C-alpha cells in the first residue's frame, strides 16, 4: 500500500498541509495540497501547493524567492492532514513575516497584537503592483 492509499483528500481533491520549521518547531503556514502538488513536493523536496483562490498549482517561493526545502512529510492517524517539516529561506508569509501566524488574539477577541517583526514588506518581496 502506498502513501496515497492512506490519505483522505476532500471532495475537491485537497488535503490540508501544516508547514513547520523543522529546526524550531514553529508553525509557518497552512496550505492545501492535491495529489499532484504532493507528488511534486516529494519529487523535488520543495513545497508545492494548490491555491484555492487562484485555482492553480504553485511552488512556495516561486515569485518571492522564499523557498522551503522539505525535510520530512508525515500524516496524522486519520490520514486527513499532512505535516510538512521544512528549512525555510526568508519569510514564509506573503506579508513578509517569518510565520503566517504573526497575530495573537487579546481581550476576549476584541483586539489582536502582532507577535513578531516583519522581515520585509510585500513591496520589497514582490515589487509594486
C-alpha positions in Angstrom: 0.0 0.0 0.0 1.4 3.4 -1.0 1.0 6.6 0.9 -1.7 7.9 -1.3 -3.9 5.0 -0.4 -3.7 6.1 3.3 -4.6 9.7 2.7 -8.1 11.2 2.7 -8.4 14.0 0.2 -11.6 16.1 0.5 -14.3 16.3 -2.2 -12.2 18.9 -4.1 -9.2 16.5 -4.0 -7.4 18.6 -1.4 -5.7 17.8 1.9 -4.5 20.5 4.5 -0.8 20.7 5.0 0.7 22.3 8.1 4.1 23.6 7.3 6.5 23.7 10.2 10.1 24.8 10.5 12.0 21.7 11.5 14.8 23.4 13.4 12.5 25.4 15.7 9.1 23.6 15.6 7.4 26.9 14.7 4.3 26.5 12.5 4.9 28.7 9.5 1.8 28.3 7.4 -1.1 26.1 6.3 -1.5 25.3 2.7 -3.7 23.0 0.6 -2.2 20.1 -1.5 -3.7 17.9 -4.1 -2.1 14.7 -5.2 -0.1 16.4 -8.0 1.3 19.0 -5.6 2.2 16.4 -3.0 3.9 14.3 -5.7 5.9 17.3 -6.9 6.8 18.1 -3.3 8.1 14.6 -2.7 9.9 14.6 -6.0 11.6 18.0 -5.7 11.8 18.4 -1.9 10.4 21.9 -2.4 6.9 22.7 -1.1 4.2 22.8 -3.8 0.6 23.6 -3.1 -2.8 24.2 -4.7 -4.1 27.8 -4.4 -7.8 27.7 -3.9 -8.1 31.5 -4.5 -6.1 31.5 -7.7 -7.1 27.9 -8.7 -3.6 27.0 -9.6 -0.6 24.9 -8.6 2.3 26.8 -7.2 5.7 26.3 -5.6 6.4 28.2 -2.4 8.9 30.9 -3.2 8.4 30.9 -7.0 7.8 34.7 -7.0 9.3 35.7 -3.7 12.4 33.5 -3.6 11.5 32.5 -0.1 11.6 28.8 -0.6 11.0 25.8 1.7 13.3 22.7 1.5 11.3 19.7 2.7 13.0 17.7 5.4 10.1 15.4 6.3 6.5 14.7 5.4 4.2 13.0 7.9 0.4 12.4 8.1 -1.9 12.1 11.0 -3.6 8.9 12.2 -6.8 9.7 10.2 -4.8 10.4 7.1 -6.6 13.7 6.6 -3.8 16.2 7.4 -0.2 16.5 6.4 2.7 17.8 8.5 5.5 19.1 6.2 8.7 20.0 8.1 10.9 22.3 6.2 14.0 24.5 6.2 12.6 28.0 5.5 14.6 30.5 3.5 13.2 34.0 4.1 9.7 34.8 5.1 7.0 32.1 4.9 4.2 34.7 4.9 3.3 36.7 1.8 3.0 39.7 4.2 6.7 39.4 5.0 6.6 37.7 8.4 8.6 34.5 9.3 5.3 32.8 10.0 1.7 33.4 8.7 0.7 33.1 12.4 2.1 36.5 13.5 -1.1 37.8 15.2 -2.4 36.7 18.6 -5.9 37.3 19.9 -6.2 39.5 23.0 -9.0 40.9 25.2 -11.6 38.2 24.6 -11.2 38.7 20.9 -11.8 42.4 20.8 -8.1 43.1 19.9 -5.1 41.4 18.5 -1.3 42.0 18.7 1.5 41.4 16.2 3.9 39.0 17.8 6.9 39.1 15.6 8.8 41.6 13.4 8.1 42.0 9.7 11.2 40.8 7.8 10.2 42.5 4.6 7.2 44.4 3.2 5.2 42.8 0.4 6.5 45.6 -1.9 10.1 44.6 -1.1 9.3 40.9 -1.7 7.1 41.2 -4.8 7.7 44.7 -6.1 5.0 47.3 -6.6 1.7 46.1 -8.1 
